């Protein structure tokens, strides 16, 4: 299940926070809750990718990427991730997420994200997100 309440909280916090420069880091603090756990009582690898949304989208709000997308009528879709696991995040443990825009080209926005626990890197993710214009209309059968 998607963490809607956590997501909404992060969006509200991002709207109240000061704006970021395009390449500045967005830092947020989270906790590994029971719904995030695997059978070994540590952060599930699939949930890790979901939790990275909680850093990437508020970062885009704060650095103006969301505004730019709205002005141009763009949508965004994650096209790929490269993720490295270094250390375990245990149940109920606090962790810090750092999200930073690396750059863009004709097809993708590139974002670097990392999760830090107890002062040490736990995971690191490089995400490629594709911007595109949605179809003006959708017709059945086409």
N, C-alpha and C positions, 0 to 999 in steps of 0.2 A: 504494500500500500504506500502511495506517495505521501510524504510528510507535509501535508497541506498546512497545518497550523504552524509548523516550524518555518515553512516557506513564507507564509503571510507575515510572521513576526520579523523575518529577515528583510522583507520588502519594506515594512513600516520603519524599521531601524535605518535602512539605507536612505529612505526619503528624508529622515530627520538629520542624517549625517551630512557633513560638509562635502562639497563636490571634490572629485579626484581629477588629477590630470590624466590624460589618456593612458599613460604608461605607469601610473602610480599603483601601489598595491592596496587592495581591499583586504582588511584583516577582520576575521570574525571568530568568535569563540562558540564552541558547541559541546555537547555531551553525548556519549555513546549510550543510548537508551535501549531497553529490552527489545524493541522492534528492530533494532539495528544489528542484533547479534546473530551469530551462527551457532551451531551446536557446541563449539569450543568456547563459548562465551566471550567472543571477540568480534570486532566490527566485520560484518559480512562484506565480501569483496563486491558483490553486486550493489549493496547499499552504499558503498563508498562512492560509486559513480553517481548515484542519486543525490548523495549529500554534497557532491561537488556543484550541483545546481544551486545549492544554498549559498555558494560563494560567487559563482559565475554571474548569475542574474543580478544580484545587488551591485556587483562591481560594474556591470554594464549600465545600470541606472545611474550610479555615481559618476562615472567617467563620460557620460553623454552618448554612449553607443545606442541606448534604447531610443533616445530622442532622435538621433540620426536615422535610425531604422524607420521610425514613424514618419519622419519628414519625407523619406524616399519610398515609402510603401513597401518596405522589405520585411520578410519573415526570416527566421534563422533556424537552422536545423544542425544538430551536432552530426558531423560527417565521420568523425573518427577520434579515438582516444589512444594514447600510448601511456600506460600506467605502470608504475614500478612500486612494488610493496617492499618496504624495508624493515618495519617493526610493527608489532601488533598493537592495536588499540583495544584495551580490555573494556568489558561492560562497566558502565557508569563513569568511565574515565573522561575527564575534560580534554578537549583538544582545540588547537587553533588552526584555522584554515587561512591560507594566504593565496589570493587570486590576483593575477596581473596580466594585462593585455600585452602580448609580445609584438603584434603587428598584424598586417593583412596584405593580401594581394588581390588579384582579379576575382578569385573564387572563394577565399576563406578568410576568416578571422582566426588568429592563433592566440590561445590563452594558456598560460602556465599556472598550475595550481599545486599546492602542497598542503599536507596535513602534518602538523607538529604536535607531538605529545611528550610532555615532560622535558621540553627543550630539545628534543631530537626529532629528526624527520621520520615520519611513519610511512607516508606515501607521497608520490609525486606524479602529476598527470599533465600531459601536454594535449590540449584539445584543439581540434580543427572544426570550426563551425562555419557552415556555408550559408551565405546570405542569398536570398532569392526573392523575386516578386511573386506573390501568389497569383494564380490564374484569375482573370477578371470574372469569369463565371464557370460554373461546373455543369456540364450537361450529361445526363444519363446516357450511357451507351457509347460515349465518345472516348 
